[in-house]
Amino acid sequence: MTPYEDIRVEGHLIDSGIMSAIMDAVVELEGEFETLSFEVGRTNDDASVALLRIKAPSDERLDEILHIIQEHGAVPVDPSDADLAPAPADGVLPDRFYSTTNLQTWIRIGGKWVAVQGVEMDLGVCVDLATGTARSVPMAEVRTGDICVVGHKGLRIKPQERPRDRQAFEFMNSAVSSEKPKAQVVAEVARLLRESRKAGKGTIVVAGPAVVHTGAASHLARLVRLGYVDVLFGGNAVAVHDIESSLYGTSLGVSMTEGTPTLGGHEHHLRAINTIRSCGSITAAVEQGVLTSGLMHTLVDTGTPFVLAGSIRDDGPLPDVITDVIEAQNAMRTYCRTAGTCLMLSTMLHSIATGNMLPADTATVCIDINPAVVTKLADRGSWQTIGIVTDVGLFLEQLANDLER
């Protein structure tokens, strides 16, 4: 008898491309599908429900197909509990551990569906059988004996669906291009930030040193004072050059007013680092009256938190920079799990790191002058991701003006 499994899938199956994605996956893996029933939602808000029979030439191939279509929301009609196994050692997940996606996930324990807390891609899932709870866990935080989910049985994933506002979606998420009308793009981003704040969700800003080099730090500081930035992520460089700009009027030794290199300017960033290190921290420099302006001053003055994650190429670094990458991840992860919006401003590596920790339903806006960077960041599989090819300085000025109005 041909191996088969009856599965159920629910949602906006047609306009979000879920049905076609499931069918393509089945055919690509040499399987077959039979539609047992298909109830199409009657209104724009009604979900559709489909029952499919998935067939495969072998049990192994059927298992592979079910694993792939699971990410599109497919659940067996008669689901079993999740398979569990203990972690064999600290920092080691059991063989066949389930690797998470950035989509909302549930596991079945004792015949009940339990939501996995802390949605994030590329983690494991640990279960507390005493409390009946489940959470996603970074590999480095797993401890010997932790009960982990293995395989893909007893799992349910909610696929990311196309927003019902088609007009806004089609405009904002069409192919990456520098030719979109910027005023309309800025207005849409401003709307996202307003809606996120109204919903009580935070906004993460991931900023690279280009924000300072282009003279946009003052506009980002305006967003901070307006209450549209709940946390800043960055590296040593964005803070160093902002402080250099405040202390010496230069960024990378280039005058912020004249746009030309200054005599001895190549030393300014090192002298800025040394000044802050002598104060003890960025906050201490503000309190001592040494740092009196700039983006970092504004963050301290308003009590807005920031996470500076270090790298091997850092000068100094500043005393506030977290040089342990695992510690930096954990500091960022706390904010990623509750954010409603994320602005990624001209920094590829920090943006990719942040994107890996964001749930798929976090509206993410990537701004960079390089189309390749925007394409790479926008291609995360999330309908909410918006890619904007433009100068970050001009973008931030227009965005701050819009939100100020």
C-alpha positions in Angstrom: 0.0 0.0 0.0 1.3 3.5 -0.9 2.3 5.4 2.2 0.1 8.4 2.8 -0.9 11.0 5.4 -4.0 13.1 5.6 -3.2 16.7 6.5 -5.2 19.8 7.3 -4.2 23.4 6.5 -6.0 26.6 7.4 -5.6 30.3 6.5 -5.6 32.6 3.5 -4.5 29.7 1.4 -4.9 31.2 -2.1 -3.9 34.8 -1.9 -0.9 34.1 0.4 0.3 31.3 -1.9 0.2 28.7 0.7 -1.6 26.0 -1.3 0.7 26.4 -4.3 3.7 26.2 -2.0 2.5 23.0 -0.5 1.7 21.5 -3.9 5.0 22.5 -5.4 6.9 20.9 -2.5 5.0 17.6 -2.8 5.6 17.3 -6.5 9.2 18.4 -6.2 9.8 15.5 -3.7 8.2 13.0 -6.0 5.0 12.8 -4.0 1.3 13.1 -4.9 -1.6 15.0 -3.4 -5.3 14.4 -3.5 -7.7 17.2 -2.4 -10.2 15.6 0.0 -12.0 18.9 0.7 -11.5 22.6 0.2 -13.7 25.2 1.9 -12.9 28.7 0.5 -13.4 31.6 2.9 -16.4 33.7 1.7 -15.2 37.1 2.8 -11.9 38.9 3.0 -11.5 38.0 6.7 -12.7 34.3 6.5 -10.0 31.6 6.4 -10.0 28.8 4.0 -9.6 25.1 5.1 -8.2 22.3 3.0 -7.9 18.6 3.7 -5.2 16.9 1.5 -4.0 13.3 1.2 -0.3 13.3 0.7 1.2 10.2 -0.9 4.8 9.2 -1.4 6.8 6.3 -2.8 8.3 5.4 0.6 7.8 6.1 4.3 11.1 8.0 4.3 10.1 10.3 1.4 6.6 10.8 3.0 8.4 11.9 6.2 10.5 14.3 4.3 7.5 15.8 2.5 5.6 16.3 5.8 8.6 18.0 7.3 8.8 20.5 4.4 5.1 21.3 4.2 4.9 21.7 7.9 6.4 25.2 7.6 3.4 26.1 5.4 1.0 25.2 8.3 0.2 21.6 7.3 -0.8 19.5 10.3 -1.8 15.8 10.3 -5.5 15.2 10.7 -4.7 12.8 13.6 -1.6 14.4 15.2 0.6 12.6 17.7 2.5 14.1 20.6 5.9 15.5 19.9 8.9 13.2 20.3 11.2 14.2 23.1 14.8 13.4 24.1 17.2 14.6 26.8 20.2 16.8 25.9 23.3 14.6 26.2 25.7 17.4 27.4 25.9 21.1 28.2 25.6 23.1 24.9 24.6 20.0 22.9 21.2 19.2 21.6 20.1 15.6 21.0 20.3 14.0 17.6 17.5 14.9 15.2 16.6 18.0 17.3 13.9 20.2 15.9 15.4 23.4 14.4 13.0 26.3 14.9 11.8 28.8 12.3 10.8 32.5 13.0 7.1 31.5 12.7 4.6 31.0 15.5 5.0 27.4 16.6 3.1 25.0 18.8 4.0 21.5 20.0 1.7 18.8 21.2 2.3 17.5 24.8 -0.1 15.1 26.5 -2.7 15.6 23.7 -2.7 19.4 24.1 -1.2 22.1 21.8 1.3 24.3 23.7 2.7 27.5 22.3 6.5 27.7 22.1 7.7 30.9 23.8 10.4 33.1 22.3 9.9 32.5 18.6 13.2 32.8 16.8 14.9 30.9 13.9 17.7 28.3 14.3 17.2 27.3 17.9 16.1 24.2 19.7 12.9 23.7 21.7 13.0 22.6 25.4 10.0 21.3 27.3 9.2 21.6 31.0 6.9 18.5 31.5 6.1 19.6 35.1 4.5 22.9 33.9 3.5 21.8 30.4 5.4 24.7 28.8 7.9 25.0 25.9 10.5 27.6 24.9 13.0 28.0 22.2 16.6 27.8 23.5 19.9 28.7 21.9 22.3 25.7 21.6 24.8 27.3 24.0 22.2 27.5 26.7 21.1 23.9 26.7 22.1 21.9 29.8 22.5 18.2 30.3 19.2 16.4 30.7 17.0 19.2 29.3 14.0 17.7 27.6 14.1 18.7 23.9 11.9 18.2 20.9 13.3 15.9 18.2 11.9 15.2 14.8 8.8 17.0 13.5 5.9 15.0 14.9 3.4 16.9 17.1 4.4 20.3 15.6 2.2 23.0 14.2 3.5 26.1 12.5 1.5 29.2 11.5 2.7 30.4 8.1 3.2 34.1 7.5 0.3 35.3 5.4 0.0 38.2 3.0 -1.4 41.4 4.6 -5.0 42.0 3.7 -4.2 45.6 2.7 -3.1 44.6 -0.8 -2.4 48.1 -2.1 0.1 49.0 0.6 1.6 45.5 0.4 2.1 45.5 -3.4 3.7 49.0 -3.4 6.0 48.4 -0.4 7.1 44.9 -1.2 7.6 45.0 -5.0 11.0 44.4 -6.4 13.8 46.3 -4.7 14.4 49.5 -6.7 15.8 53.0 -6.1 13.1 54.5 -8.3 10.2 54.3 -5.9 8.7 57.6 -4.8 10.5 58.2 -1.5 7.8 60.5 0.0 5.3 57.7 -0.2 7.7 55.1 1.2 8.6 57.4 4.1 4.9 58.0 4.9 4.3 54.2 5.0 7.3 53.6 7.4 6.0 56.5 9.6 2.6 54.8 9.7 4.2 51.5 10.8 6.0 53.2 13.6 2.9 55.0 14.8 0.9 51.8 14.7 3.6 49.9 16.6 3.7 52.5 19.3 -0.1 52.6 19.5 -0.1 48.8 20.0 2.3 49.1 22.8 5.1 47.4 20.9 8.7 48.6 20.8 10.8 49.7 17.9 14.4 48.5 17.4 16.8 50.6 15.4 19.9 48.9 14.1 22.4 51.5 13.0 25.7 51.5 11.3 28.4 54.3 11.2 27.0 55.5 7.9 24.3 57.1 9.9 26.9 59.4 11.4 29.0 59.8 8.3 26.0 61.1 6.3 25.1 63.6 9.0 21.9 61.7 9.9 22.7 61.1 13.6 20.9 64.3 14.6 17.7 63.1 12.8 17.9 59.7 14.5 18.3 61.6 17.8 15.1 63.4 17.0 13.3 60.0 16.6 14.7 59.0 20.0 13.3 62.2 21.6 10.0 61.7 19.9 9.7 58.3 21.5 10.0 56.2 18.3 13.2 54.4 19.3 12.9 51.9 22.2 16.4 50.4 21.8 19.5 51.0 19.6 21.5 48.1 18.3 24.9 48.7 16.8 28.6 48.1 17.0 31.6 50.0 18.4 31.8 52.1 15.3 28.5 53.9 15.3 29.0 55.0 18.9 32.7 55.9 18.4 32.0 58.1 15.4 29.0 59.8 16.9 31.1 60.7 20.0 34.0 61.8 17.7 31.5 64.1 15.9 30.4 65.5 19.2 33.9 66.1 20.6 35.8 67.0 17.4 33.2 67.9 14.7 34.5 65.1 12.5 33.5 61.6 11.5 36.4 59.4 10.4 38.4 62.6 10.4 36.2 64.3 7.9 34.7 67.6 8.9 30.9 67.4 9.4 30.5 70.9 8.2 33.0 71.2 5.4 33.0 67.6 4.2 36.8 67.6 3.9 39.5 65.8 5.8 41.0 67.7 8.8 44.6 67.8 9.8 45.3 65.0 12.2 41.6 63.9 11.8 42.6 60.2 11.4 43.4 60.2 15.2 40.1 61.7 16.3 38.2 58.5 16.7 41.0 57.0 18.9 41.1 60.1 21.0 37.3 59.9 21.4 37.5 56.3 22.6 40.3 57.2 25.0 38.2 60.1 26.5 35.2 57.8 27.1 37.4 55.1 28.6 38.9 57.6 31.0 35.4 58.6 32.1 34.4 54.9 32.6 31.5 54.7 30.3 29.3 56.7 27.9 26.8 57.3 30.6 29.5 58.5 32.9 30.8 60.9 30.2 27.4 62.4 29.9 27.0 62.7 33.7 30.4 64.4 34.0 29.6 66.9 31.3 32.2 65.6 28.9 29.7 64.3 26.3 27.2 67.1 25.7 25.6 66.3 22.4 25.0 63.7 19.7 23.0 60.5 19.3 24.7 58.6 22.3 24.2 61.7 24.5 20.5 61.7 23.5 20.1 58.0 24.3 21.6 58.5 27.8 19.7 61.7 28.4 16.3 60.1 27.5 17.0 56.8 29.3 16.8 54.8 26.0 18.8 51.6 26.2 21.4 50.6 23.6 23.3 47.4 22.9 26.7 47.7 21.3 28.0 44.3 20.1 31.8 44.1 19.5 33.8 42.6 16.7 37.4 41.6 16.1 38.1 44.7 14.1 37.1 47.2 16.9 39.4 49.9 18.1 39.4 50.4 21.8 36.7 49.4 22.2 34.4 51.7 24.1 33.8 50.4 27.7 30.1 49.9 26.9 30.8 47.5 24.0 29.9 43.8 24.8 32.8 41.8 23.5 31.4 38.4 24.4 29.2 37.5 21.3 27.0 35.1 23.3 26.4 37.8 25.9 25.6 40.3 23.1 23.2 37.9 21.5 21.3 37.4 24.8 21.2 41.2 25.4 19.7 41.7 21.9 17.3 38.8 22.1 15.5 40.3 25.1 14.3 43.2 22.9 13.8 41.2 19.7 11.1 39.0 21.2 8.8 41.9 22.1 9.5 44.3 19.2 6.7 45.4 16.8 9.0 47.2 14.3 12.7 47.1 13.4 14.5 49.8 11.3 17.8 48.5 9.9 20.0 51.5 8.8 23.0 50.9 6.6 24.6 48.0 8.5 24.6 44.6 6.9 26.2 42.4 9.5 24.3 43.7 12.6 21.1 43.8 10.6 21.5 40.1 9.5 22.2 39.2 13.1 19.1 41.0 14.3 17.0 39.6 11.6 17.9 36.1 12.7 16.4 36.8 16.1 13.2 38.5 15.0 9.8 36.7 14.8 8.4 36.7 11.3 5.6 39.1 12.2 7.9 41.9 13.2 7.6 44.6 10.6 11.2 45.1 9.3 12.4 48.0 7.2 15.9 47.8 5.6 17.5 51.0 4.3 20.7 51.0 2.4 22.2 52.7 -0.6 23.5 49.3 -1.8 20.7 47.3 -3.5 22.4 44.0 -2.8 22.3 44.6 1.0 18.6 45.5 0.9 17.8 42.5 -1.2 19.7 40.1 1.1 18.0 41.6 4.2 14.5 41.8 2.7 14.6 38.1 1.5 13.9 36.7 5.0 10.6 35.1 4.1 8.5 37.6 5.9 5.7 39.5 4.1 6.3 42.5 6.4 9.9 43.2 5.3 10.3 46.4 3.3 13.5 47.1 1.4 14.4 50.7 0.6 17.3 51.7 -1.6 18.2 55.3 -0.7 20.7 57.4 1.2 20.1 56.8 4.9 20.7 60.5 5.7 18.0 61.8 3.5 15.6 59.0 4.6 16.0 59.7 8.3 15.6 63.4 7.9 12.3 62.9 6.0 11.1 60.3 8.4 11.8 62.5 11.4 10.1 65.4 9.7 7.0 63.3 9.0 6.8 61.9 12.6 7.3 65.4 14.0 4.3 66.7 12.1 
